[in-house]
């Protein structure tokens, strides 16, 4: 550890030299350059031994040749006693090869005992102190990084040398793969961790991409010590020397096996459900149409009350089943094809809504449906699909609203988009249900309020939302005891440039 200067900024320097004149010269030039410099002088071995028991110095200045030892031996002792403290050597006797040897052993600087060298001694000391601090900062950063990496147990983090051999190994790598550090250091990465079928070109492509782009990210199978496989999130970063030459790779692996299994289970479940619904929907429609047609034909031909009553119930049930099948087809088409398709054409949304409300007033004469219109409903609409939207929302309001309270339909067409409000009073929708109201297979609130449970599949509001989105619009709902429940639909008058519409 490099000592920090004293709180007042002064440095502590140890000067080891048996020549009083040389010590005086060094101390004089350094004191001028470093105000308040504190100097400990050593002339003989007993002083040297005492100095070794003192706190660390900021730097040490030694002579190469001393009566009791050499400067090189002092260098080794200082490195052992105070690791990281910079050492400078002043020599009047050392040959160049001896000075070079000392530098190779860790000496910061060597200078001959000449007037010119003493003049540059302060600068040499400043450089030595700065280099020592930089080295210490690097050491501390490396230690911090190593500690952090070792503490990461959810990720395998290790380095490879240019020959693809493992150079470091963290605790997370051991936890994920089962290999201890001693078992992998120096071993080829591919033979330990990569399945045989990925050796060669597939593995090299990952490393080559890391070299070419700096980093490779992907997924793939990797091996554990027991031979089992795990699905890994893979990040490989190329490491380069200062001149650009490759010095290895940093590899990060995360075990994503459980996530992959969950994704596969969801995909298989979704595919099975979508396929089953599609097949059932289509296969049911043909015989149901035959039942409906034959029942209608029988009702016209046989005018007896028992037959008429039976055929009426058959027709109602068949029509309800037909609506369910249509909902299933819309659901599967929307899920498998990316949304419900719409076919826009010029029309009047308000006129369409008026027609739907008149039909619903005939089917529910005991209920009051009011409407308020502002502006116009001209635009490009899919008439059949928006008929579904209005029928579903108003029927839903009639079903769940209070019997003695009107259903209010408000149409705003003074701008773009056109806005529809459908409001009913009655028990509010539970707060916990609101975020999931448009989820598929959500059947209504009935059981929570003692109402009769919906006979549908719980796809109505989901399909309404998909139709509105296909028109580039939006739908939301508010519900409370004071103001009732209000569905609000925003519909752009014209085909959106970018949106979820499918044609």
MARVO-904183 format. One line per 4 residues: number of its first residue (from 1); their letters; for each residue x, y, z of C-alpha. Coordinates in nm, 4 decimals. Example, Ala and Ser with C-alpha at 12.3 -4.5 7.8 and 13.67 -1.06 7.14 Angstrom:
<drenlos>
1) AS) 1.2300:-0.4500:0.7800; 1.3670:-0.1060:0.7140
</drenlos>
This chain:
<drenlos>
1) XXXX) 0.0000:0.0000:0.0000; 0.1359:0.3437:-0.0949; 0.1304:0.5821:0.2048; -0.0615:0.9027:0.1673
5) XXXX) 0.1325:1.2223:0.2438; 0.0839:1.3636:0.5919; -0.2367:1.5601:0.6477; -0.0469:1.8849:0.5869
9) XXXX) 0.0845:1.7522:0.2524; 0.4433:1.6904:0.3657; 0.6397:1.3849:0.2538; 0.8525:1.1495:0.4647
13) XXXX) 1.1695:1.0364:0.2888; 1.4322:0.7865:0.4038; 1.7855:0.8617:0.2778; 2.0393:0.5786:0.3143
17) XXXX) 2.3964:0.6838:0.2297; 2.7266:0.6574:0.4182; 2.8476:0.9886:0.2698; 2.7319:1.2943:0.4726
21) XXXX) 2.8067:1.5221:0.1779; 2.5948:1.3178:-0.0636; 2.3093:1.3003:0.1868; 2.3287:1.6759:0.2408
25) XXXX) 2.3189:1.7455:-0.1336; 2.0150:1.5212:-0.1863; 1.8279:1.6606:0.1125; 1.9009:2.0205:0.0080
29) XXXX) 1.7560:1.9874:-0.3445; 1.4566:1.7859:-0.2249; 1.3756:2.0274:0.0581; 1.3640:2.3135:-0.1903
33) XXXX) 1.1244:2.1217:-0.4158; 0.9036:1.9764:-0.1381; 0.8346:2.2320:0.1361; 0.8154:2.0809:0.4842
37) XXXX) 0.9907:1.7619:0.3737; 1.0601:1.5222:0.6611; 1.3825:1.3249:0.6206; 1.5173:1.0287:0.8117
41) XXXX) 1.8911:0.9831:0.7531; 2.0730:0.6488:0.7716; 2.4518:0.6322:0.7664; 2.5303:0.2985:0.9312
45) XXXX) 2.3695:-0.0408:0.9803; 2.2361:0.0189:1.3329; 2.0455:0.3243:1.2066; 1.9157:0.1160:0.9192
49) XXXX) 1.7816:-0.1491:1.1563; 1.6049:0.1145:1.3629; 1.4543:0.2704:1.0496; 1.2980:-0.0622:0.9535
53) XXXX) 1.0793:-0.0426:1.2641; 0.9391:0.2966:1.1761; 0.6095:0.3590:0.9890; 0.6193:0.3430:0.6125
57) XXXX) 0.7951:0.6180:0.4224; 0.6679:0.7870:0.1097; 0.9921:0.7050:-0.0730; 1.3451:0.5769:-0.0062
61) XXXX) 1.6700:0.7127:-0.1526; 1.9648:0.4662:-0.1304; 2.3295:0.4531:-0.2284; 2.4361:0.1585:-0.4410
65) XXXX) 2.7463:0.0680:-0.2410; 2.7470:0.0781:0.1405; 3.0062:-0.0538:0.3912; 2.7704:-0.3169:0.5305
69) XXXX) 2.5586:-0.4061:0.2240; 2.4592:-0.3095:-0.1314; 2.1779:-0.0973:-0.2574; 2.0285:-0.4007:-0.4342
73) XXXX) 1.9990:-0.5886:-0.1043; 1.8403:-0.2817:0.0533; 1.5925:-0.2700:-0.2347; 1.4852:-0.6280:-0.1631
77) XXXX) 1.4469:-0.5589:0.2088; 1.2413:-0.2446:0.1456; 1.0159:-0.4335:-0.0940; 0.9567:-0.6932:0.1758
81) XXXX) 0.9159:-0.4463:0.4621; 0.7144:-0.1756:0.2829; 0.5674:-0.3214:-0.0396; 0.5002:-0.0586:-0.3025
85) XXXX) 0.7188:0.2176:-0.1598; 0.9209:0.3666:-0.4506; 1.3011:0.3342:-0.4263; 1.5502:0.5606:-0.6077
89) XXXX) 1.9239:0.4892:-0.6195; 2.2145:0.7307:-0.6344; 2.5369:0.5634:-0.7366; 2.8946:0.6683:-0.7814
93) XXXX) 3.0319:0.3190:-0.8348; 2.7753:0.0961:-1.0101; 2.8283:-0.0120:-1.3651; 2.5460:0.0207:-1.6138
97) XXXX) 2.4633:-0.3503:-1.6027; 2.4299:-0.3346:-1.2255; 2.1908:-0.0398:-1.2482; 1.9871:-0.2230:-1.5147
101) XXXX) 1.9642:-0.5279:-1.2901; 1.8324:-0.3101:-1.0085; 1.5667:-0.1577:-1.2360; 1.4585:-0.5064:-1.3393
105) XXXX) 1.4232:-0.5915:-0.9709; 1.1809:-0.3020:-0.9173; 1.3985:0.0073:-0.8725; 1.2113:0.3209:-0.9782
109) XXXX) 1.5119:0.5263:-1.0912; 1.8907:0.5281:-1.0700; 2.1054:0.8394:-1.1028; 2.4813:0.8966:-1.0942
113) XXXX) 2.6118:1.1226:-0.8217; 2.6688:1.4253:-1.0424; 2.5508:1.7887:-1.0164; 2.3233:1.7311:-1.3152
117) XXXX) 2.1577:1.4290:-1.1509; 2.0988:1.6113:-0.8253; 1.9300:1.8886:-1.0254; 1.6765:1.6477:-1.1720
121) XXXX) 1.6309:1.4459:-0.8511; 1.3068:1.6268:-0.7458; 1.1490:1.5562:-1.0832; 1.2567:1.1918:-1.0660
125) XXXX) 1.1007:1.1621:-0.7197; 0.7726:1.3154:-0.8366; 0.7555:1.0700:-1.1261; 0.8383:0.7784:-0.8946
129) XXXX) 0.5645:0.8755:-0.6485; 0.3081:0.9141:-0.9279; 0.3972:0.5793:-1.0845; 0.3739:0.4118:-0.7454
133) XXXX) 0.0294:0.5606:-0.6853; -0.0897:0.4495:-1.0286; 0.0368:0.0969:-0.9663; -0.1386:0.0888:-0.6327
137) XXXX) -0.4622:0.2132:-0.7891; -0.4425:-0.0652:-1.0463; -0.3763:-0.3220:-0.7770; -0.6695:-0.1981:-0.5705
141) XXXX) -0.8974:-0.1949:-0.8762; -0.7918:-0.5482:-0.9678; -0.8491:-0.6661:-0.6104; -1.1892:-0.5011:-0.5997
145) XXXX) -1.2873:-0.6522:-0.9336; -1.1610:-0.9936:-0.8299; -1.3568:-0.9740:-0.5037; -1.6739:-0.8712:-0.6842
149) XXXX) -1.6368:-1.1428:-0.9470; -1.5707:-1.4071:-0.6829; -1.8839:-1.2987:-0.5002; -2.1095:-1.3391:-0.8054
153) XXXX) -2.2633:-1.6852:-0.7651; -2.5355:-1.6584:-1.0282; -2.2909:-1.6142:-1.3170; -1.9882:-1.8112:-1.4294
157) XXXX) -1.7177:-1.5515:-1.4999; -1.3738:-1.6546:-1.6219; -1.0900:-1.5497:-1.8519; -0.9382:-1.7395:-2.1429
161) XXXX) -0.5864:-1.6910:-2.2757; -0.5304:-1.6530:-2.6531; -0.5098:-2.0334:-2.6828; -0.8635:-2.0677:-2.5376
165) XXXX) -0.7332:-2.2086:-2.2079; -0.8967:-2.1124:-1.8800; -0.6922:-1.8546:-1.6884; -0.9297:-1.7551:-1.4031
169) XXXX) -1.2366:-1.9157:-1.2453; -1.4894:-1.7585:-1.0086; -1.7134:-1.9160:-0.7446; -2.0155:-1.8785:-0.9721
173) XXXX) -1.8442:-2.0883:-1.2380; -1.7846:-2.3644:-0.9837; -2.1458:-2.3463:-0.8631; -2.2884:-2.3688:-1.2156
177) XXXX) -2.0520:-2.6234:-1.3728; -1.9344:-2.8282:-1.0758; -1.5652:-2.7781:-1.1617; -1.3270:-2.6468:-0.8956
181) XXXX) -1.0684:-2.3875:-0.9924; -0.7786:-2.6329:-0.9634; -0.9505:-2.8674:-1.2084; -0.9891:-2.6137:-1.4883
185) XXXX) -0.6967:-2.3702:-1.4800; -0.4879:-2.4185:-1.7918; -0.7436:-2.6549:-1.9477; -0.8996:-2.5979:-2.2940
189) XXXX) -1.2317:-2.4224:-2.2522; -1.4058:-2.6082:-2.5343; -1.3275:-2.9620:-2.4210; -1.4613:-2.8972:-2.0700
193) XXXX) -1.7693:-2.6836:-2.1215; -1.8863:-2.7110:-2.4832; -2.0801:-3.0115:-2.6238; -1.8924:-3.2087:-2.8899
197) XXXX) -2.1303:-3.1127:-3.1707; -2.0472:-2.7456:-3.1129; -1.6706:-2.7905:-3.1330; -1.4913:-2.6465:-3.4321
201) XXXX) -1.6763:-2.4003:-3.6508; -1.9753:-2.3207:-3.4197; -1.7511:-2.2368:-3.1232; -1.4991:-2.0504:-3.3372
205) XXXX) -1.7774:-1.8370:-3.4821; -1.8631:-1.7140:-3.1326; -1.5017:-1.6237:-3.0579; -1.4431:-1.4728:-3.4016
209) XXXX) -1.7492:-1.2505:-3.3601; -1.6156:-1.1378:-3.0229; -1.2829:-1.0488:-3.1873; -1.4501:-0.8761:-3.4816
213) XXXX) -1.7149:-0.6775:-3.2890; -1.5629:-0.6656:-2.9423; -1.8343:-0.8809:-2.7846; -2.0508:-1.1816:-2.8692
217) XXXX) -2.3886:-1.2412:-2.7019; -2.6078:-1.5420:-2.7577; -2.7538:-1.8592:-2.6137; -2.6511:-2.2212:-2.6355
221) XXXX) -2.5884:-2.5498:-2.4599; -2.2954:-2.5868:-2.2231; -2.1681:-2.8825:-2.0167; -2.1350:-2.9482:-1.6456
225) XXXX) -1.8718:-3.1681:-1.4876; -2.1179:-3.4599:-1.4573; -2.1857:-3.4463:-1.8322; -2.5315:-3.2912:-1.8010
229) XXXX) -2.6196:-2.9904:-2.0145; -2.7488:-2.6496:-1.9221; -2.8887:-2.3779:-2.1464; -2.6704:-2.0704:-2.1067
233) XXXX) -2.6927:-1.7005:-2.1761; -2.3461:-1.6393:-2.3218; -2.1369:-1.3221:-2.3361; -1.7825:-1.3357:-2.4721
237) XXXX) -1.5688:-1.0193:-2.4787; -1.2365:-1.0007:-2.6621; -0.9416:-0.8578:-2.4655; -0.6549:-0.6847:-2.6467
241) XXXX) -0.3101:-0.5639:-2.5564; -0.2121:-0.2004:-2.5955; -0.0828:-0.2638:-2.9464; -0.4016:-0.4414:-3.0505
245) XXXX) -0.2829:-0.8018:-3.0218; -0.5347:-1.0455:-2.8757; -0.4599:-1.1354:-2.5132; -0.7647:-1.3504:-2.4442
249) XXXX) -1.1369:-1.3496:-2.3752; -1.3675:-1.2699:-2.0837; -1.6570:-1.5164:-2.0698; -1.9807:-1.4801:-1.8724
253) XXXX) -2.2287:-1.7676:-1.8580; -2.5665:-1.7677:-1.6856; -2.7706:-2.0819:-1.6363; -3.0989:-2.0153:-1.8200
257) XXXX) -3.2215:-2.3753:-1.8302; -3.5269:-2.3125:-1.6136; -3.6276:-2.0113:-1.8214; -3.5936:-2.2144:-2.1418
261) XXXX) -3.8088:-2.4938:-1.9993; -4.0745:-2.2435:-1.8946; -4.0716:-2.0803:-2.2373; -4.1023:-2.4179:-2.4082
265) XXXX) -4.3864:-2.5198:-2.1760; -4.5691:-2.1933:-2.2459; -4.5141:-2.2293:-2.6184; -4.6358:-2.5891:-2.6260
269) XXXX) -4.9351:-2.5038:-2.4079; -5.0233:-2.2051:-2.6237; -4.9837:-2.3994:-2.9478; -5.1955:-2.6835:-2.8137
273) XXXX) -5.4702:-2.4502:-2.6957; -5.4761:-2.2449:-3.0148; -5.4757:-2.5542:-3.2340; -5.7440:-2.7273:-3.0290
277) XXXX) -5.9679:-2.4218:-3.0298; -5.9232:-2.3755:-3.4021; -6.0025:-2.7363:-3.4838; -6.2999:-2.7550:-3.2483
281) XXXX) -6.4395:-2.4265:-3.3728; -6.4262:-2.5239:-3.7384; -6.5375:-2.8817:-3.6869; -6.8337:-2.7775:-3.4752
285) XXXX) -6.9621:-2.5118:-3.7107; -7.0739:-2.7444:-3.9947; -7.2941:-2.9827:-3.7892; -7.4311:-2.6882:-3.5904
289) XXXX) -7.5393:-2.5127:-3.9073; -7.7159:-2.8309:-4.0126; -7.9006:-2.8489:-3.6775; -8.0020:-2.4844:-3.7036
293) XXXX) -8.1294:-2.5140:-4.0611; -8.3218:-2.8364:-3.9954; -8.4792:-2.6900:-3.6818; -8.5909:-2.3788:-3.8683
297) XXXX) -8.7287:-2.5947:-4.1507; -8.9139:-2.8190:-3.9048; -9.0633:-2.5178:-3.7276; -9.2045:-2.3865:-4.0565
301) XXXX) -9.3470:-2.7199:-4.1685; -9.4977:-2.8433:-3.8427; -9.7232:-2.5908:-3.6743; -9.7916:-2.7889:-3.3593
305) XXXX) -9.7262:-2.6210:-3.0249; -9.4954:-2.8914:-2.8778; -9.2874:-2.8966:-3.1950; -9.2719:-2.5169:-3.2140
309) XXXX) -9.1662:-2.4979:-2.8488; -8.8956:-2.7617:-2.8935; -8.7614:-2.6161:-3.2172; -8.7547:-2.2687:-3.0593
313) XXXX) -8.5356:-2.3983:-2.7764; -8.3143:-2.5828:-3.0256; -8.2765:-2.2707:-3.2406; -8.1898:-2.0534:-2.9380
317) XXXX) -7.9321:-2.3011:-2.8157; -7.7875:-2.3434:-3.1636; -7.7601:-1.9661:-3.2089; -7.5892:-1.9344:-2.8702
321) XXXX) -7.3452:-2.2087:-2.9680; -7.2879:-2.0362:-3.3005; -7.1972:-1.7149:-3.1204; -6.9560:-1.9077:-2.9005
325) XXXX) -6.7956:-2.0661:-3.2031; -6.7648:-1.7261:-3.3724; -6.5947:-1.5953:-3.0606; -6.3579:-1.8922:-3.0619
329) XXXX) -6.2758:-1.8365:-3.4279; -6.2100:-1.4680:-3.3642; -5.9940:-1.5578:-3.0667; -5.7841:-1.8147:-3.2521
333) XXXX) -5.7589:-1.5922:-3.5591; -5.6447:-1.3008:-3.3431; -5.3918:-1.5047:-3.1456; -5.2482:-1.7080:-3.4317
337) XXXX) -5.2642:-1.4395:-3.6977; -5.1535:-1.1379:-3.4959; -5.4933:-0.9723:-3.4477; -5.8511:-0.9667:-3.5739
341) XXXX) -5.8671:-0.8503:-3.9379; -6.0876:-0.5543:-4.0315; -6.2160:-0.4406:-4.3677; -6.2739:-0.0657:-4.3681
345) XXXX) -6.5233:0.1125:-4.5866; -6.6781:0.4628:-4.5758; -6.9774:0.4750:-4.3448; -7.1544:0.6386:-4.0535
349) XXXX) -7.0689:0.4921:-3.7136; -7.3543:0.6781:-3.5479; -7.6136:0.5344:-3.7880; -7.4727:0.1875:-3.7261
353) XXXX) -7.4974:0.2413:-3.3485; -7.8573:0.3623:-3.3826; -7.9515:0.0420:-3.5691; -7.7907:-0.1759:-3.3015
357) XXXX) -7.9703:0.0112:-3.0228; -8.3088:-0.0293:-3.1978; -8.2540:-0.4061:-3.2219; -8.1563:-0.4274:-2.8549
361) XXXX) -8.4639:-0.2244:-2.7510; -8.6805:-0.4855:-2.9268; -8.5066:-0.7766:-2.7516; -8.5162:-0.6063:-2.4094
365) XXXX) -8.8382:-0.3978:-2.4115; -8.8454:-0.3759:-2.0317; -8.5150:-0.1848:-2.0249; -8.4462:0.1810:-2.1093
369) XXXX) -8.1599:0.2652:-2.3453; -8.0920:0.6363:-2.3977; -7.8570:0.7921:-2.6514; -7.6985:1.1329:-2.6933
373) XXXX) -7.5217:1.2370:-3.0154; -7.2865:1.5273:-3.0779; -7.1223:1.5834:-3.4181; -7.1123:1.3112:-3.6820
377) XXXX) -6.9852:0.9561:-3.7121; -6.8518:0.9657:-4.0676; -6.5351:0.7728:-4.1315; -6.3915:0.4443:-4.2559
381) XXXX) -6.5197:0.1536:-4.0504; -6.5584:-0.2216:-4.0603; -6.9369:-0.2227:-4.0198; -6.9758:-0.5835:-3.9096
385) XXXX) -6.6915:-0.5702:-3.6584; -6.8064:-0.2441:-3.4995; -7.1582:-0.3854:-3.4796; -7.0026:-0.6580:-3.2627
389) XXXX) -6.8402:-0.3927:-3.0457; -7.1599:-0.1924:-2.9853; -7.3771:-0.5043:-2.9379; -7.1345:-0.6561:-2.6912
393) XXXX) -7.0806:-0.3433:-2.4827; -7.4483:-0.2431:-2.4649; -7.5606:-0.6026:-2.3979; -7.2980:-0.6219:-2.1264
397) XXXX) -7.4353:-0.2999:-1.9732; -7.7908:-0.4374:-1.9852; -7.6851:-0.7654:-1.8285; -7.4849:-0.6199:-1.5402
401) XXXX) -7.6604:-0.2874:-1.4871; -7.9404:-0.2242:-1.2409; -8.2783:-0.3255:-1.3886; -8.4422:0.0004:-1.2849
405) XXXX) -8.1689:0.2207:-1.4264; -8.1248:0.3155:-1.7955; -7.8213:0.2317:-2.0033; -7.6776:0.5526:-2.1454
409) XXXX) -7.4964:0.5622:-2.4823; -7.3168:0.8863:-2.5679; -7.1566:0.9500:-2.9099; -6.9059:1.2312:-2.9607
413) XXXX) -6.8139:1.3136:-3.3193; -6.6904:1.6711:-3.3046; -6.3287:1.5777:-3.3629; -6.1043:1.2864:-3.4444
417) XXXX) -6.1161:1.0260:-3.3005; -6.4835:0.9542:-3.2561; -6.5689:0.8623:-2.8968; -6.8336:0.6205:-2.7647
421) XXXX) -6.9391:0.6088:-2.3987; -7.1578:0.3207:-2.2712; -7.2661:0.3698:-1.9101; -7.4779:0.1682:-1.6694
425) XXXX) -7.5501:0.1924:-1.2978; -7.5316:-0.1002:-1.0628; -7.2746:-0.2888:-0.8580; -6.9246:-0.1635:-0.9566
429) XXXX) -6.6652:-0.3921:-1.1036; -6.4250:-0.5056:-0.8257; -6.1004:-0.3100:-0.8301; -5.8918:-0.6262:-0.8539
433) XXXX) -6.0808:-0.7364:-1.1666; -6.0452:-0.4122:-1.3645; -5.6863:-0.4726:-1.4905; -5.7910:-0.8161:-1.6215
437) XXXX) -6.1313:-0.7292:-1.7612; -6.0199:-0.7636:-2.1232; -5.8247:-1.0861:-2.0701; -5.9526:-1.3841:-2.2710
441) XXXX) -6.1732:-1.6396:-2.0945; -6.2732:-1.3904:-1.8263; -6.6354:-1.4602:-1.7436; -6.8271:-1.1757:-1.5807
445) XXXX) -6.8841:-1.0583:-1.2292; -7.2046:-1.2536:-1.1801; -7.1062:-1.4905:-0.9042; -6.9668:-1.2108:-0.6916
449) XXXX) -7.3013:-1.0246:-0.6877; -7.5431:-1.3142:-0.6882; -7.6232:-1.2656:-1.0583; -7.6649:-1.5462:-1.3077
453) XXXX) -7.3267:-1.6455:-1.4481; -7.2586:-1.5447:-1.8056; -7.3354:-1.8163:-2.0577; -7.0523:-1.7099:-2.2860
457) XXXX) -6.6895:-1.8144:-2.2937; -6.5509:-1.4951:-2.1485; -6.4163:-1.3791:-2.4862; -6.6555:-1.0930:-2.5544
461) XXXX) -6.4571:-0.8046:-2.4061; -6.1306:-0.9506:-2.5326; -6.2695:-0.9556:-2.8891; -6.4097:-0.6033:-2.8473
465) XXXX) -6.0650:-0.4815:-2.7469; -5.9000:-0.6566:-3.0412; -6.1482:-0.5048:-3.2892; -6.0949:-0.1574:-3.1444
469) XXXX) -5.7156:-0.2018:-3.1607; -5.7441:-0.3266:-3.5174; -5.9108:0.0063:-3.6022; -5.6179:0.1874:-3.4404
473) XXXX) -5.8297:0.2857:-3.1418; -5.8368:0.2306:-2.7677; -6.0835:0.1183:-2.5026; -6.0863:0.1669:-2.1276
477) XXXX) -6.3282:0.1275:-1.8387; -6.4017:0.3058:-1.5119; -6.6291:0.1734:-1.2401; -6.7418:0.3015:-0.9004
481) XXXX) -7.0547:0.3026:-0.6894; -7.1345:0.6714:-0.7469; -7.1007:0.6998:-1.1254; -7.1531:0.3395:-1.2300
485) XXXX) -6.9543:0.1595:-1.4978; -6.8480:0.3368:-1.8172; -6.6724:0.1847:-2.1173; -6.5075:0.4482:-2.3378
489) XXXX) -6.4008:0.3702:-2.6948; -6.1827:0.6000:-2.9113; -6.1897:0.5240:-3.2843; -5.9881:0.7177:-3.5469
493) XXXX) -6.2022:0.8092:-3.8435; -5.9480:0.6876:-4.0977; -5.7037:0.4048:-4.1434; -5.3947:0.4683:-3.9256
497) XXXX) -5.0614:0.4928:-4.1040; -4.9014:0.2709:-3.8394; -5.1085:0.0531:-3.6158; -5.2352:-0.2866:-3.5432
501) XXX) -5.4833:-0.3008:-3.8300; -5.4774:-0.6149:-4.0441; -5.6333:-0.6301:-4.3872
</drenlos>
